Amino acid sequence: MSQWRVLIEENVGTTTRKEWRVSDIYEVKGERAEARSIAYELAVRHRPQHPMNDGVRSVYRISDDEYLTTIKGMTAKYHYRVVVAELLTLNASGKLS
């Protein structure tokens, strides 16, 4: 059985030192359809670290498994990405399982 996750990638850190990274990983109890539903909700409702004050939000569906959300802050435009991913782990011999 597949293990599905929803990842959020965004800029995190302080104003002078931001970095793009995975900020959250949500473990999905159901199948891929459930993960896609969660991803959509996060694309619409997630409150990223930047900007502090939400402005106009635009959500773009890149594929059935990926969204890009832009938010216009008071002084700049920010974005984050939400992605559905299947967890593949490496065992001790380095093979995917």
Summary of the structure (lengths in Angstrom):
residues: 97
radius of gyration: 15.2
end to end distance: 11.0
largest distance: 50.6
contacts: 248
relative contact order: 0.25
helix: 14%
strand: 47%
